[in-house]
Amino acid sequence: MPSDHYMIPASARLPEVPELVQEKKYFVVHAPRQTGKTTALRALATELTASGRFAAVVLSMEAGQPWPDDIGAATRAILTGARRTARTNLPAELRPPPWPESWEEGLLSDAFAAWSESCPRPLVLFLDEIDALSGRTLLSVLRQLRDGFADRPIGFPASVALCGLRDVRDYKIASGGNPTTMASQSPFNITVASLRLGDFTLDEVRDLYRQHTTDTGQRLTPQAVEYAYALTMGQPWLVNALGYEITSRMRVPTTTSITTDHIDEATERIILTRATHVDSLLDKLRDPRVRRIIEPILAGTEFRFDPFSDDLAYTTDLGLVRRTTATVEIANPLYRNVITRVLADGLFDGVVGAPAPHSFALPDGRLDLDRLLARFTEFWHRTEDVLTADEPYREVTPHVTLLGYLDRAINGNGFVDREYGVGHGAMDLLIRWHHAGPDGRPTVQREALELKTHRPGSTDPTDPTEAGIRQLDSYLLRLGLPAGHLVIFDQRPAERKRINTELGAQTITSPAGRTITVVRI
């Protein structure tokens, strides 16, 4: 609400909408959950109505969700909410008349027609949460809108926007249609545009946080703002959640400038508390369509993403991944972190040997990474069969298990940053371990790891050690570190017995002169 909250102008986020409305177009607005979609639509509806040229309102379709195949019950619930919304958001002369009596399959279109005929201005409807509907109800709603389209603007709404998580191409599946015939007989083939509400830009994040500084006097360092953007890639809920966590839950005094350390702490708290947004998003990980996209990314395996893939479009629309010019990657670093943590949830339940926090701290406070990896190797060999038994993401179970082990070992003392080397069969990790230095001042120990897997039947049967050393060399150069660890999970059955009896690590010097410890598991 603009009177209560810091805002990015709606017109800046969806600049195409006023022109589409002016041209009496029907269109789609879609975006992942918690990206500010409903907020932007309400602001646009208010602006359109205030212009004196339209009667615009956002109507929620979610009330019809409990009745996927009872069209009448779903329609009556939707129209009851529509009348209340109109009473709250429109002046009396623009509100709907009593809904007409009609048969259930035509009640919605007759109601919208009556409203359009009685309204002194062209009626504009933003039908929010349209994808809460499913089955026969969704199909009926879409067909009624299409059937009334020709009667606009006098006998039907002049402009209609379907607003939800997905593009209209996915609605046919939700209404029970055959996904293999998406191009034929669309129930809503009258849309002229499909608008995806994007994430915030860096400038918009700066603007949003600057409003807090103006309001309270509390400063955010430029590095903190850029770090918040880098962690979230501008995902609106995450951008706001970081600010809320720091100011309202951590209660950093307004006299204290917000720094990157505060952003780190807030990020960890959001991940650990698993807010509703994060939980609802990650609930989708077990969807086979999502797993087919996410698993190759986590594994870093060579995978050709079909840009027209329904699975890819669906996972992108959910906000879990984003497309770049070269490939597909997890949408932002914060999601990269939380996805692997979610997949590790439950892996350690009832399994002996999970580490306790701070159990690998040296007497001087530093992290003993060599001892940690040696203990993990023993743990993995003892528990691998149990850990992989029911894991849906089996290809990445070794990586996920090590990440879960690291998270537990350094809990409260540091962070593990994840990067996935798509197409390189690797995962890059950076451990940031906080401790007191020799002079008693706080310091950060940084340890880089490269994870690779030698799989049976791989398209590349060669030993991944050489490629792993090259990749780790490049990662260390980027980080400015002189040494790192290469961890190789060997999944070849013939090698398992030998490796299991030859625990240990080998230290070598890389071609670039860096010290690399190779750990084979």
N, C-alpha and C positions, 0 to 999 in steps of 0.2 A: 504494500500500500504506500503510494508516494508520500503520504503525510507522515508515515511512521518509519519508513525504511529507506536505506540508500538504494538508488535505482540507476540503471542504465536505460536511457530513453527507448521505448518500444519501437518508435519509428526508425531508430538506428539499427535495431536487430532484425526487423522485417520490413525493409523499405519498399518492397514490391506490393504490399497488401493494398494500400490506398488506391493505386492505379488499377489493380485487378477488380476492386470493388466498384470503382468508377465505371469500368467497362462491363459491369454486370457479369463477371466471370464466376464459375465454380472452380475451386482449387483445393489443394491439400497442403496442410502444414504439419510436418512431423518432426519429432525430436525425441531423444531419450528422456527418461523420467528425470525430474528435478533439474531441468535446464532453463526454467523460467518461461515455459511455453504459455501456460495459462495466464501468468502475470502479464506477459507481453500482449496477449490477445485481449485481455480485459482493458488494458490501457488503450489499445487501438480502437476497441469498441467505444470507449468513452470519448476518444478524440473524434471519431466519425459521427457520433450522435451530437456532440457539442458543436460540430460544424454547421448544424441546422439542415443538412442535406440528406441524412440517412437516419434510420432507426436501427442501431446496431447493438447486438447483445451476444454474450457468450452463454450457451446452454450446455449443461453437462448431460451426457448420454449415459453416465454411469448408473443412474437409477434403474435402467433396464437390464442391468447385468444378471440379476437372479433368474431371469426368464428367457433363456436362449431359444426356446421353442414355443413360448406362449406370447405371441405377438401382441395380443390385446393387453395383457397385464403389463408387459414391458412398455408399451406405448403410453398407457395411462400413467405409469410412474414417471416417465420422461416428461409428459405434458404437465403433470402436477408440479414438478420442479421448475419447468419453464415459466409457468405462471408466477411462481414465487420470485424467480430471478428477474422477470420483467417488472414486477411490482417494486423491486428494490433498485433497479438500475435504469428504468425508463420513466419519463414523465407520463402522466395519466393518459394523454391523448395518443401515445404510441404503444400502449399496452394491448395485449390481445383481447378480443371479444370472448364471450363464453364459447368453449369448444363445441363444435357441432356434433350431432349424433351421426355415427358412421359405422360401417362394418370394420372389423378389427384390422383387416389387411389394408385399409385405406384411411384409417383414422389420423395418422400423422400427416399425410399429405393434405387431407381436408382441413385439418387444424391450421397448418401453415398457409394454406390458400385463404382461409377466412381471415387470418391475421393480416396477410398481405393486402387483401381487398379493403379492410377497414382502416389500415394504417395510412395516414396522410403523407408519409414519406416512403421511399423504397426501403424494404426490409432486408437487413443483412444479418445472417446467422452464422456464428462460429460454433460448430457442433463439437464440443470438446469431449475427450475421452471416448471417441467413437469406437475405438478398438476394445473398449470394455464389453461391447456387444459381441455376440457370436451366434452361430447356428442360423435358424430360420429367421430370427428377429433381425440380425444384421443384414441378411439378404433382403428382407422386406423393406427395411429402412432405406437401403441403397437404391432399391428399385423404385420406391415411392418418390425419392428425390429426383431420380432420373426422369420419371414420368411427368413430374410437375415442371421440369426445367423449361419446357417450351412456353409455359404460361407466364414466365417472369417478364417484367417486374410488377405488373398489375395484379395478376392472379396467383403469384407464387413469389417466394423470396427472390429479390433481384440478384443477390450474391450469397453463396453458401461456401463455407470452408469446412472440410473434414479435418479434425485436429486429433492427433494421437501419436503413439509411439512409432507406427509403421507407415510406410508409403501405401498408397491405395492398392498397389500390385499384390500386397499380402492379404488384403481383406477377403479375397476369394477363398483362400485357404480357411480363414477364420469362419466363413459362412458355410463351410462344408463343401466347397468346390474342389475340383481336381487341380492340384498345383502344377501338373504337367501341361495344362491348357490355359495358362495365365493370360495368354494373348487373345483368347477368344471369348466372346459373349460376356464381357465384363459387366458386372451389375452397376457400375458407376463409371461409364466411359465418356463422361461429359466434362471432366476436369481439363483445364488448359495448362495448369502449372502444378508442380510439386515442390514446395518450399521446405528446405530443411533448416531448422533454427540452429545456427552454429554456436559454438562455445565462445566465451569472451576472448577478445584479443588482449595482448599485453597492455595496450593503451587503455582498454576498458577496465582491466583489473586495476591499473594505476588510478583511474578516475574513481572507481568504486571505493578503494581504500583511502583516496584523498578526501572523499566526503566524510569519512570517519575522522580524519585529522582536522578538517575544518570544524566539525561538530564538537570534538572533545579536546583538541589540542594535542592528542597523542600522535607521535610521529612513527612512521614505519621507515626503516632504512631502505634505500633503493635496492640493496641486495636482498632484503627480505621480500619485497614485492616481486622482484624477478624470480626469486626462489619459489615463492608461492605459485607463480605462473608456471614455472618449469615442472613442478610436482603435479600440478592439476591440468596443465595444458588449457587452462581457462574454463574447465568444466564448472558451470555456475554453482551447482550445489556445493562442490568441494571448495571453491573460492570463498563462498560465504561461510561454510562450516569452519574453515580455518580461522577466519576472523572472529566468528562467534565463540569458538573454543578458547581463543587467546583472551578475548576481552570479557566474556561472561562466565566461563568455567575456570580457566586458569587465573582469571582476575589480575592480569598484569596491570599495575597502576598506570594511570594515564600520564604520570610524570616520567614513566620509563619508556624508552623507544623500543619498538618491536623489532627483533633481530631474526636472523636465520635460525638461531637456537630455539627461539620461541616457535617458529614454523615447524621445526623438527619435532619438538615436544607435542605440539598440537596434532601433527600428522599421526604420531604414534598413538595418541589417545583416541583419535577418530577410528583408527584401525582396530584397536583393542575393544572399544565399546560397540563396534559393529552397528552403527546407526541404521535406522530403517531403510534409508536410501541404499546403503551399501549392501545390506542383507537382501533386499528385494532384487537388486541387480545381480548379485552373485548366486541367487537361487537359480538363475538361468544356466549356470555352468553345467548342470546335469542334462540339459536339453541336448539331444544328439546333434541337432543342427549347429549349436554353439560349440560343442566339443570338437566337431570336425574342423572348425576354424581355429579354436584356441590351442588345441594340443600341438599341432605342428609349430605354432609360434613359440610355445613354451620350450619345445624340444630343440628348436633352431634347425629343424630338418629342412632339406630342400623341398619346397612345395610350391606348385604353380597355382596361384589363386585366380580362378576365373572371375573376371570383373562383373560378369552377368550372373554369377552364382546366387541362387536364392538364399543359401546358407550364409554367404558373405553379406548380402544385403540385410538379412535379418539381424545378424550379429552386430553389424555396423549401426543399424537403427536402434538397437538396444543401448548403444554407447560403449560397448566393451572393447571395440577395436576401431582403428581409424586407418584410412588408406593414405599412403604417401605416393609420391611419383614412382618409387621403386618397388614397394612391397606393401604389406599389411602388418600393423603392429598393435600391441595393446594400447588402448586410448591414451593412457598417461602413466607416469611412474608410480603414482599412488595406487592405481588399480593393479599395476604389475606386482606390487608388494602384497596387496591384500588378496589377490587371486591365488598366489601360491600358498599364502597362509591358510586360506579357506580349504584348499585341497589337502593341506597337511593336517587339518582338524581331524581328530579322531585316530590318526595314524599311530599315536603314541599311547592311546588308551589301553591299559592292561598289558603293555609291553615293558619288560624290565630293561633298564639301561638308559632311559631318557635322562638327559642331563639336567642338573639343577643350575639356577642362575649363579654366575660368578664362580662356577666350579673349575674353570680353567684360567683363573687369574694367578699370575706370578707374584712372588713376594713384593716386587717393586710396583705392582699394580697393572703391569702390561698383560695383554692377552697372550696365552701360550697356544698359538694356533697349531703348531706341530703336534702337541699332545692332544688337542681337541680333535684333529683329523685322524690321529691314530686310534683314539677311542671310538670315533664314529665308524671307522673301518671295521673294528671288531663288532660294534653294534649292528652294522648293516649285514655282515656275514651271518650273524646269529639270528636275525629277525626278518631277512628279506622275504622269505616265503610267506610269512604272516602278513607283512606290510603290503604285499602286492596281490593278495588273494582276492579282495573285493574292490580294488581301486579302479574306477572307471578310466582314469588317465594313466594307464599302465606305462605308456611310453616315457612319461616324465616322472614316474614314481621315484627313481633314484635321486633326481634333482630336488624334487619336492621334499623328500625325506631329509636330505642334507640341509635344506633351507629351514625346515621345521626344527631340526637339531640345533642349528646356529641361532635361530630366534630364541630358543629356550636357554641356550648357554649364555647369551649376552643380554638377556632380558633386563631392562632397567639401566644398562651401562653403555648402550650404543645402538647402532642401526645397521641393517644389512640392505644395501641398495642393489637392485636387480636390473640387469640389461639382458635382453634376449637377442642372440646373434642369428636372426632369421637367415636360413640358407647356409650357415656356417656350422650347424650342428653343435652349437656352444651356448653357454650361459655365462655371462660375466657378473661377478659379485664384488662389491666393495664393502668390507667391514669397517665401520667407524667406531672405535672403542675409546670411551672417555675414561681418563684416569688422571691422577696427580703426577706431574713430572718431578724430576729430581729436585727442582727448586720449590716444589709444593704448589705450583700453579697448575690450573686445569690444562690438559693437553689431549690431543686426539691421535690415537694410533690407527693408521690406515693399512689394511691388508687386502690385497687383490687376489681373487681366485678366478680361474677359468674352469668351467665344468664341461666335459665332453663324454660321450658314450660310444663304446665300440660294440655295435649291435650285430648279431648274427643275421646273415642274409642281407646286409646293407648294400645299397647300390655302390658304395665306396668301401671295398673290403680292406683297404690299407689301414695300417696302424695310425690312429689319429694323433699320436704324440707330436710328430713334426709340425702338423698344421696347428695343433693346440699351442705349441711354443711360439709360432709366428703370431698367432692371434693374441696370445698373452703379452708378447713383446709390444704389439701395437697398443694394447690396453694400458700397459704400464707406462708407455711413452705419453699417452694422453693424460694419465693421472700424475705423471712426474714421480713415479716410484721406482726404486732400484731393484726390487725383488717381488716375487709373487709365487703363488701355488697353482699348479695344473693338476686337477683331479680328474682321473679317467675311470669311469665305470665300465668294466669289461663284461659284456653280457653274453660272450661266446661260451657255450657249455664246456667245450674242450679245455678252456683256459681257467675255468672257475676253481677247480681243485688246486691247480698250481698256485694261483693268486692267493687263495685262501690260506695256504701254508707258507706264503712268502710275504707276510705283512711288512710294511716298512715304506720308506720314502727314499727317493734318489735326488740328490742335489746336483744340478748341472749349470753351466754358464751358457746363456743363449747367444745366438749370433750377434745380438746387439750389446753383449757384455753384461746382461742382467742375470741375477741369481734366481734360478727357477727350481722349485722343489716339485718333483713329479710324484704324485700319490696315485697308485693303481689300486682300484677296489674291485 
